[in-house]
Amino acid sequence: MHHDASCASPRKGKLILLIGPSGAGKDSLIDAARSQLAAAHIEVARRVITRSPEAKGESAIGVSAEQFERMKQQGAFAMHWQANGLQYGIPRQIDEWLEEGRSVLVNGSRGHLAQARTRYPDLLAVRVNVSLDILRQRLQARGRETQIEIDQRLARHASLSDTADDNVRTVDNSTTLSTAVEALLAVLREEGVIQAQ
């Protein structure tokens, strides 16, 4: 996908890819930081997921597998990937926001990071870390998956955790949500996405 460089704004926005295992609290972190992100003019992308709209969790757009495939064929997504038996898509609207100079936070995927970097070479990847015990507790508490699915998610987490990446910043979400929000905002300030006060 190519864009007409003549209509690009002088300063493009920064894509912030929030990654980490399912159950690490990425959605909770985004929700808790939403007002501060808005105040810093950072857009939060809403994901399209092949999950029932009634499912508990993030405020995503739930679609059928057929709808998702149709949207994909129509070029509706800036990024898309599959994980844990579900399809995830990020609407192309993020490209418009970035061209307008607005930074965008996306709840992304560790497994899709390399492809995302190919498309957005200067993206900022931020991994949400959480201890394995807390991760297991959170997955069980949200009641969205069976025990077998939880075990599969934990196994995927272990396999992806083995891959170290020096270009990924980290935020710990093992304690309080407010602590994690402050850590995320500190990373964004250090990276120049949010101007220091």
C-alpha positions as CSV (number, residue, x, y, z in Angstrom):
1,M,0.0,0.0,0.0
2,H,1.5,3.3,-1.1
3,H,0.5,6.8,-0.1
4,D,0.8,10.0,-2.0
5,A,3.8,11.7,-0.4
6,S,2.5,15.2,-1.5
7,C,-0.3,15.1,1.0
8,A,1.8,13.9,4.0
9,S,2.1,16.3,6.9
10,P,5.6,17.6,7.9
11,R,5.7,15.4,11.0
12,K,4.2,12.0,10.9
13,G,2.7,10.5,14.0
14,K,4.3,7.6,15.9
15,L,2.7,4.1,15.9
16,I,2.9,2.7,19.4
17,L,2.4,-1.1,19.3
18,L,1.4,-2.4,22.8
19,I,2.3,-6.1,22.9
20,G,2.3,-8.9,25.5
21,P,0.5,-12.1,26.5
22,S,-3.3,-12.3,26.5
23,G,-4.2,-11.6,30.2
24,A,-1.3,-9.2,30.8
25,G,-3.9,-6.4,31.1
26,K,-3.3,-4.5,27.9
27,D,-6.9,-3.6,27.6
28,S,-7.2,-2.5,31.2
29,L,-4.0,-0.5,30.8
30,I,-5.3,1.2,27.7
31,D,-8.6,2.0,29.4
32,A,-6.9,3.4,32.5
33,A,-4.6,5.6,30.4
34,R,-7.3,6.7,27.9
35,S,-7.7,10.2,29.3
36,Q,-4.0,10.9,29.5
37,L,-3.5,9.5,26.0
38,A,-6.3,11.7,24.7
39,A,-4.8,14.7,26.4
40,A,-1.5,14.0,24.6
41,H,-3.4,13.7,21.3
42,I,-2.7,10.0,21.0
43,E,-5.4,8.0,19.2
44,V,-6.4,4.5,20.4
45,A,-7.2,2.1,17.5
46,R,-10.2,-0.2,17.9
47,R,-9.5,-3.7,16.8
48,V,-11.7,-5.9,14.7
49,I,-11.8,-9.5,16.1
50,T,-13.5,-12.7,15.0
51,R,-15.2,-13.0,18.4
52,S,-18.8,-12.6,19.4
53,P,-19.7,-9.0,20.0
54,E,-21.2,-10.2,23.4
55,A,-17.8,-11.5,24.5
56,K,-16.3,-9.9,27.6
57,G,-13.2,-7.9,27.2
58,E,-12.0,-5.0,25.2
59,S,-14.3,-2.7,23.2
60,A,-13.5,-4.4,19.9
61,I,-15.6,-4.8,16.8
62,G,-16.8,-8.4,16.8
63,V,-17.3,-9.9,13.3
64,S,-17.7,-13.4,11.9
65,A,-14.8,-15.2,10.1
66,E,-16.6,-14.6,6.8
67,Q,-17.0,-10.8,7.5
68,F,-13.4,-10.6,8.5
69,E,-12.2,-12.3,5.3
70,R,-14.4,-10.0,3.2
71,M,-12.9,-6.9,5.0
72,K,-9.4,-8.2,4.5
73,Q,-10.0,-8.7,0.7
74,Q,-11.4,-5.2,0.5
75,G,-8.2,-3.8,2.1
76,A,-9.9,-2.6,5.2
77,F,-7.0,-3.3,7.5
78,A,-3.6,-1.6,7.9
79,M,-2.5,-4.8,9.8
80,H,-4.0,-8.2,10.5
81,W,-2.9,-11.4,12.1
82,Q,-4.1,-14.6,13.6
83,A,-3.5,-15.7,17.2
84,N,-5.1,-18.1,19.7
85,G,-7.7,-19.2,17.1
86,L,-8.9,-15.7,16.4
87,Q,-8.3,-13.2,13.6
88,Y,-7.4,-9.6,14.5
89,G,-7.4,-6.6,12.3
90,I,-6.4,-2.9,12.7
91,P,-8.5,-0.5,10.6
92,R,-6.7,1.5,7.9
93,Q,-7.9,4.7,9.6
94,I,-4.6,4.5,11.6
95,D,-2.7,5.4,8.4
96,E,-4.8,8.6,8.1
97,W,-4.1,9.5,11.7
98,L,-0.4,8.9,11.3
99,E,-0.3,11.0,8.1
100,E,-2.0,13.8,9.9
101,G,0.7,13.8,12.5
102,R,-1.3,12.1,15.3
103,S,0.4,9.2,17.2
104,V,-1.6,6.0,17.5
105,L,-1.7,3.3,20.1
106,V,-2.5,-0.2,18.9
107,N,-3.1,-3.3,21.0
108,G,-0.9,-5.5,18.9
109,S,0.7,-9.0,18.7
110,R,4.2,-10.1,19.6
111,G,4.0,-12.7,16.9
112,H,3.2,-10.0,14.3
113,L,5.9,-7.5,15.4
114,A,8.4,-8.3,12.6
115,Q,5.7,-7.7,9.9
116,A,4.5,-4.6,11.7
117,R,8.0,-3.2,11.6
118,T,8.3,-3.9,7.9
119,R,5.3,-1.7,7.3
120,Y,6.0,0.9,10.1
121,P,9.8,0.9,10.5
122,D,9.9,3.6,13.2
123,L,7.2,2.1,15.4
124,L,7.6,2.0,19.1
125,A,7.0,-1.4,20.6
126,V,6.1,-1.6,24.3
127,R,5.7,-5.0,25.9
128,V,3.4,-5.4,28.9
129,N,5.1,-7.8,31.3
130,V,3.4,-9.8,34.0
131,S,4.5,-12.8,36.2
132,L,3.4,-16.2,35.0
133,D,1.3,-16.9,38.1
134,I,-0.6,-13.6,37.8
135,L,-1.1,-14.2,34.1
136,R,-2.7,-17.6,34.9
137,Q,-4.9,-16.1,37.6
138,R,-6.1,-13.3,35.2
139,L,-6.9,-15.7,32.4
140,Q,-8.9,-17.9,34.7
141,A,-10.7,-14.9,36.3
142,R,-11.9,-13.4,33.1
143,G,-13.7,-16.6,32.2
144,R,-13.3,-16.2,28.5
145,E,-11.4,-19.5,27.7
146,T,-11.5,-23.1,28.8
147,Q,-8.6,-24.5,30.9
148,I,-7.2,-26.1,27.7
149,E,-7.2,-22.7,25.9
150,I,-5.6,-21.1,28.9
151,D,-2.8,-23.7,28.9
152,Q,-2.4,-23.0,25.1
153,R,-2.1,-19.3,25.7
154,L,0.4,-19.8,28.5
155,A,2.5,-22.1,26.2
156,R,2.4,-19.5,23.5
157,H,3.5,-16.9,26.0
158,A,6.4,-19.0,27.1
159,S,7.5,-19.6,23.5
160,L,7.3,-15.9,22.5
161,S,9.0,-14.9,25.8
162,D,12.2,-16.7,24.7
163,T,12.8,-14.2,22.0
164,A,14.6,-11.2,23.4
165,D,14.4,-7.9,21.5
166,D,16.5,-4.9,22.4
167,N,14.2,-2.6,20.5
168,V,11.2,-3.3,22.7
169,R,10.5,-1.1,25.8
170,T,8.8,-2.8,28.7
171,V,6.1,-1.9,31.2
172,D,5.4,-4.1,34.3
173,N,1.7,-4.7,35.1
174,S,2.1,-7.2,37.9
175,T,1.1,-4.7,40.6
176,T,-1.4,-1.8,40.5
177,L,-2.9,-0.5,37.3
178,S,-2.0,3.1,38.2
179,T,1.7,2.1,38.5
180,A,1.5,0.5,35.0
181,V,-0.1,3.6,33.6
182,E,2.6,5.8,35.0
183,A,5.3,3.5,33.6
184,L,3.6,3.6,30.1
185,L,3.4,7.4,30.2
186,A,7.1,7.6,31.3
187,V,8.1,5.4,28.3
188,L,6.1,7.6,25.9
189,R,7.8,10.7,27.4
190,E,11.3,9.2,27.2
191,E,10.6,8.3,23.6
192,G,9.4,11.8,22.7
193,V,5.9,10.7,21.9
194,I,4.5,12.8,24.8
195,Q,6.2,16.1,25.5
196,A,7.7,16.3,28.9
197,Q,6.1,18.9,31.2
